[in-house]
Amino acid sequence: MKKIIKKFLAVITAAAIIPNYVCLCSAAAESEEKKLIALTFDDGPNTTTTNEILDILEEYDAKASFFLIGNNINDESAVSVKRAYDMGMEINNHSKTHSNMSKMTAEELQAEISYVDEKVNEIIGENTKFFRPPFIDVSQSMYDSIDLPFICGIDCKDYMDNVSAQDRADFILNGAKDGVIVLLHDAAGNSKTVEALEIVMPQLIEQGYEFVTLTELFERQGETPKGNILYSNVAKYPCSNYSLYEEIPIEATDRIALDVNMHETLGDTYAVELEYESATGYPPVIALQKWSSTPSVWHTIQPFYFNGERAVFLAEDISSALNQLELSSSELDGISVTAYSGDITFKKAEILVESDEEKTTVRGDVNADGKFNATDITLFSKWLLVVPDTNVDDLNAADMSEDGILNIFDLCIMKRELQ
């Protein structure tokens, strides 16, 4: 009886700090989904460029993630780190010395990481959460020895002095999509990246993007970071309402040829889905090839979604690449799926097409990823507590009591059904 009374009081207490009810019709309008983008900055900290970037982020109330080099952390630059953390930025690990690490011993690797963690912990009281390998140099020994998720990101070439601020901004804007990670550098004196940010921030906001840390990106996309993966984007699985069009025969396990006419036949209504194993953690890429021209064309497309075992390429990304190249697919000499780097083994390949059937709502699945689990409960709890920047994709799924009202009692039913 005491346990029942205690639970009842907990519900009443929670209800007291949450609006008694929210009508589903008005709540749906308030939860309009935003596209998420994670800006990340390497090679700091310092007292100049790091702070200039923080000034811009503060102006737009934007969050980002900073990957620190241990040897750059000193008493002066630590002030910038603390400022970033206090602003809600995430502080991450870019090694102590910024050396190629793939040939290091396990002890050397751990020393590179732990040095940064110790310095960061002294400043903010926390260890780093993610790791970006210097020069994006990875190896299996690194995956085995470094107990942090590995992050890459779209390359904006902002480490090259001959790339203008506008060109850097164009790389960001052309690569922007929901869930993408942007790789930039806040190295001392990198003023062109500061200028590029000033160009892109208002444009991305106008396009409906929200700037988040890497931790929030994974959480809100319903993904858990895994080992042996090098992440450049964290997208939601996009093909829940797709159906099988045809299976692609796998004649060589490390390369799959696609029909060059497929894109013109199916338009933007299809996706290429693959099951694979990667030795390096890099996902596969689609390569557009035209070797009968001068200069020849070799253009790679990153998957919209991948989780270390499955990758999905959307037709719209192929269209975007063709437009950029000013080519039609029929003008190409070949389209293939291959490894970006290292060895890859393909297990299964399919062409999927969008289904006309309406997607079935899964009861409790508020993040609309096709399954009901603890992530949905966490997200709905935040939404009820009006936590800032909490977006719920399918509020209809949260109406567990089926009374057209969202409140604490729906949350209680969700928790009960997951027990």
TILUM-497923 format. One line per 8 residues: number of its first residue (from 1); their letters; for each residue x negated, y, z negated of C-alpha. Coordinates in steps of 0.25 Angstrom, whole numbers. Layout:
N
NUM> A> X:Y:Z  ...
This chain:
419
1> MKKIIKKF> 0:0:0  -11:10:-3  -18:7:10  -4:10:17  -2:23:9  -17:27:12  -15:25:27  -2:33:27
9> LAVITAAA> -8:44:20  -19:44:30  -9:45:41  -2:57:34  -15:64:32  -19:63:46  -5:67:51  -6:79:42
17> IIPNYVCL> -18:85:50  -12:81:63  0:87:70  12:79:67  14:75:81  10:79:95  20:78:107  14:69:117
25> CSAAAESE> 19:78:129  11:90:123  -1:82:119  -3:77:132  -4:91:138  -14:95:127  -24:83:130  -27:86:144
33> EKKLIALT> -40:78:147  -53:86:150  -65:80:158  -77:78:149  -91:82:152  -104:80:143  -115:90:145  -128:85:140
41> FDDGPNTT> -142:92:139  -155:85:138  -169:90:134  -166:100:123  -166:105:112  -172:119:113  -168:133:109  -165:138:123
49> TTNEILDI> -158:130:133  -151:121:123  -145:134:116  -141:140:130  -133:127:133  -127:127:119  -123:142:122  -115:138:134
57> LEEYDAKA> -109:125:128  -104:134:116  -98:144:126  -90:133:132  -87:125:119  -94:113:126  -100:101:120  -113:94:126
65> SFFLIGNN> -124:84:122  -139:87:120  -150:77:122  -162:81:114  -177:78:116  -183:76:103  -195:83:105  -187:96:108
73> INDESAVS> -181:96:95  -188:106:85  -183:115:74  -179:126:85  -172:117:95  -165:109:83  -157:122:81  -151:120:95
81> VKRAYDMG> -148:106:92  -140:109:80  -133:120:87  -129:110:98  -124:100:88  -116:111:80  -109:114:93  -105:100:95
89> MEINNHSK> -115:96:105  -121:82:104  -135:79:102  -142:68:109  -155:61:112  -165:63:124  -177:56:117  -188:63:109
97> THSNMSKM> -198:65:121  -190:64:134  -199:53:139  -195:42:149  -190:31:139  -188:19:147  -201:13:145  -202:16:130
105> TAEELQAE> -202:6:119  -190:4:110  -198:11:99  -201:23:108  -187:24:113  -181:24:99  -192:34:94  -187:44:105
113> ISYVDEKV> -173:43:101  -174:43:86  -183:55:86  -172:63:93  -162:57:83  -170:61:71  -172:75:76  -157:77:80
121> NEIIGENT> -152:71:66  -161:81:59  -153:92:66  -139:87:67  -138:75:58  -135:66:69  -142:57:79  -141:58:94
129> KFFRPPFI> -129:50:101  -134:49:115  -147:47:123  -151:53:136  -164:46:141  -175:56:146  -175:56:162  -163:46:161
137> DVSQSMYD> -174:35:160  -167:23:154  -171:8:151  -165:-4:144  -175:-2:133  -169:12:131  -155:7:130  -160:-4:121
145> SIDLPFIC> -167:5:112  -159:18:111  -146:17:104  -139:29:111  -130:30:123  -138:34:135  -134:47:143  -137:52:157
153> GIDCKDYM> -128:61:164  -126:68:177  -139:74:182  -138:89:184  -153:91:187  -155:102:177  -169:97:174  -174:102:187
161> DNVSAQDR> -177:117:188  -174:118:203  -159:114:200  -152:127:199  -141:130:188  -130:130:199  -135:116:204  -135:111:189
169> ADFILNGA> -121:116:187  -117:109:200  -123:96:196  -114:97:183  -101:102:190  -103:91:201  -105:80:191  -94:84:181
177> KDGVIVLL> -83:74:178  -76:68:166  -86:61:157  -99:66:164  -112:68:156  -120:80:162  -135:79:160  -142:93:158
185> HDAAGNSK> -154:98:151  -156:109:140  -171:109:141  -177:122:137  -177:132:149  -166:125:157  -158:137:160  -152:132:173
193> TVEALEIV> -144:122:165  -139:133:156  -135:141:168  -128:128:174  -120:126:162  -115:140:162  -110:137:176  -104:124:174
201> MPQLIEQG> -97:125:160  -85:134:164  -83:126:177  -83:112:170  -73:118:160  -64:123:171  -65:109:177  -59:103:164
209> YEFVTLTE> -72:98:157  -74:97:143  -89:96:137  -91:85:127  -103:78:120  -107:64:125  -101:58:112  -87:65:115
217> LFERQGET> -88:61:130  -89:46:127  -78:47:116  -68:54:124  -71:46:137  -68:33:128  -82:27:131  -92:22:121
225> PKGNILYS> -107:24:125  -114:11:128  -128:7:129  -135:4:142  -128:15:149  -133:29:154  -121:38:153  -119:49:163
233> NVAKYPCS> -104:50:161  -93:45:152  -80:43:160  -67:37:156  -65:24:164  -57:30:176  -51:17:182  -40:13:173
241> NYSLYEEI> -29:15:183  -37:10:195  -35:-4:201  -44:-13:209  -45:-10:224  -56:-20:228  -68:-27:221  -82:-23:228
249> PIEATDRI> -91:-35:231  -104:-35:224  -115:-40:234  -127:-35:226  -126:-33:211  -134:-20:211  -127:-13:222  -113:-12:228
257> ALDVNMHE> -109:-6:241  -96:1:242  -88:3:255  -91:17:261  -77:18:266  -71:15:252  -70:30:248  -63:35:260
265> TLGDTYAV> -53:23:259  -50:25:245  -52:39:242  -53:44:228  -44:33:222  -54:22:219  -66:19:210  -78:9:210
273> ELEYESAT> -79:1:198  -91:-7:194  -96:-17:183  -111:-16:182  -123:-19:173  -134:-8:173  -148:-10:168  -150:4:166
281> GYPPVIAL> -137:9:161  -135:18:173  -121:15:180  -121:12:194  -119:23:205  -112:24:218  -122:28:229  -117:35:242
289> QKWSSTPS> -127:33:253  -130:38:267  -143:34:272  -140:37:287  -141:52:284  -153:62:282  -154:64:270  -148:51:265
297> VWHTIQPF> -138:51:254  -139:43:241  -128:49:232  -125:42:219  -112:43:211  -111:40:196  -99:31:191  -88:39:185
305> YFNGERAV> -87:29:174  -96:18:168  -98:11:155  -110:2:157  -102:-9:163  -92:-3:173  -94:9:182  -83:17:190
313> FLAEDISS> -85:26:202  -73:35:206  -70:38:220  -69:53:217  -84:53:213  -88:47:226  -79:57:233  -87:68:226
321> ALNQLELS> -100:63:230  -96:62:244  -91:76:244  -104:80:238  -112:73:249  -102:78:260  -100:64:265  -89:54:266
329> SSELDGIS> -90:40:262  -89:35:276  -102:43:279  -110:35:269  -119:23:272  -116:17:259  -109:18:245  -115:9:235
337> VTAYSGDI> -115:6:220  -128:5:214  -137:7:202  -141:21:198  -154:16:192  -159:3:188  -152:-11:190  -137:-13:190
345> TFKKAEIL> -128:-25:192  -114:-24:197  -104:-34:193  -91:-29:199  -87:-18:208  -72:-14:211  -65:-3:219  -53:3:210
353> VESDEEKT> -42:11:215  -33:20:207  -20:14:204  -6:20:206  -1:14:194  0:23:182  -10:20:171  -4:13:159
361> TVRGDVNA> -6:20:146  -13:11:135  -7:13:122  -16:21:113  -26:24:124  -27:39:122  -40:40:130  -34:33:142
369> DGKFNATD> -46:23:144  -37:11:145  -38:6:131  -34:9:117  -45:9:107  -51:17:95  -56:28:105  -41:32:107
377> ITLFSKWL> -38:33:93  -50:42:90  -46:51:102  -31:52:98  -36:55:83  -44:66:88  -32:71:97  -23:71:85
385> LVVPDTNV> -33:78:77  -34:89:88  -49:87:89  -54:97:99  -57:92:114  -49:78:111  -42:74:124  -33:62:124
393> DDLNAADM> -31:56:138  -18:49:136  -9:54:124  2:45:128  -6:33:124  -7:39:110  8:39:107  7:26:100
401> SEDGILNI> 21:28:93  27:31:107  35:43:101  29:54:110  22:60:99  7:59:95  3:59:81  -5:52:70
409> FDLCIMKR> 5:40:70  1:37:84  -14:37:79  -10:27:68  -4:18:78  -16:18:87  -25:15:75  -16:4:71
417> ELQ> -15:-3:85  -30:-3:86  -32:-10:72
